[in-house]
Amino acid sequence: MKILVICQHYYPEQFRITDICEELIKCGNSVTVVTGIPNYPIGKIYDGYKYGKKRDEVINGVNVHRCFTIGRRSGVIYRFLNYYSYSFSSTKYVSGLSNDFDVVFVNQLSPVIMATAGVRYKKKYSKKLVLYCLDLWPESLVVGGIKRGSILYKLFHRISEKLYKQADKILISSKSFSTYFKKEFNLENTEYLPQYAESIFTPELCKKEPDDYIDLMFAGNIGTAQRVDTIIKAANLTKEIKNLRWHIVGDGSELDSVKKLTDEYRLNSVIFHGRQPVEKMSKFYSMADAMLVTMQKNNVLSMTLPGKVQTYMAAGKPIIGAINGEAAIVLKNAMCGLCGEAENAEDLANNVKEFIKNISEREHYSANSVSFYDKEFSKQNFFNSIELQLISKN
């Protein structure tokens, strides 16, 4: 099967679509990715990709074409220039492609207009389009501070509806998304397909050797939605615990403000490791007794299930959360840790103290993480499902 993949982000940016495409190659498919020039999350074009370099590559068997993209930098103007530059250039590029592909697969992160190129190819050659929705639009605009009911919101509501209705099948990463699509766009062609973890995240590779410290770790993007400041505030509330360390692995738009808050609190217990390549992450996981997941207190974000939850579980890690909605339900059902309210640093601090006190529960949390992952989120289940969706006629 020849698959045309549309996604603004791809390796060396750290998104799971890279692993998906490489696994589809291993399954005997031909995969071509139309993506942007890497600049996420730092907002600057990566070294080695400037001035037209590496526009066409073959990476582990995947054909990768990079379309013109303006770096995100900072601020609303550059963010929209980034969005639209990829949307326009990718749509122009696929318009010149021949009728070679059997199916179009759109890995839809933010913004939804990254799907435009996929819709263009679908219409031109009457191909099936499968869209994997990881971020809800236009609701994601609300998270960014755009008021619901504003002109911009209404504009993107029309755009989102038009694009979503072109999909033959919408795969959703959170069960809550199905209610949204039915209510907002009267769409019922959704199928639940939760994310999985890359193969390097195993209990064996990520196990921590016992020592005198309690190490907690957040790994991932550090943006507005993640509210990593909740972790820093909780660290400040637990300063009296001398053997407690907090590790932050990642980069993003809020990193500087989080570091500034750490300095204001004069916290020596918080360690920043910066952005790391995914192939090194199991080493960092092996430093941690438990992993942290935090999110902004927001009705839209409450519907999402961050991909880091699956990664934490696959690694056999206890999870301590400050998060609402879908993720909180998953953590409760999995019985793999402790969870408090989103943005509530006091809740997080109390749960950390509880985790430290109940040493006997840690192994249970770890075992439950792995068990729940294998049952609900395994990589094998994901690819069995996605290949079926790509080849099916419905």
Buried (B, 14 or more C-beta within 10 A) or exposed (E): BEBBBBBBBBBBBBBBBBBBBBBBBEEEBBBBBBBBBBBBBBBEBBEEBEEEEBEEBEBEEBBBBBBBBBBBBEEEEBBBBBBBBBBBBBBEBBEEBEEEBBBBBBBBBBBBBBBBBBBBBBEEBEBBBBBBBBBBBBBBBBBEEBEEEEEEBEEBBEBBBBBBEBBBBBBBBBBBBBEBBEEBBEBEBBBEBBBBBBEBBBBEBBBBEEEEBBBBBBBBBBBBBBBBBBBBBBBBBBBEBEEBBBBBBBBBBBBEBBBEBBEEBEBEBBBBBEBBEBEEBBEBBBBBBBBBBBBBBBEBBBBBBBBBBBBBBBBBBBBBBBBBBBBBBBBEEBBBBBBBBBBBBBBBBBBBBEBBEEEEBBEBBBBBBBBBBBEBBBBEBBBEBBBEBBEEEE
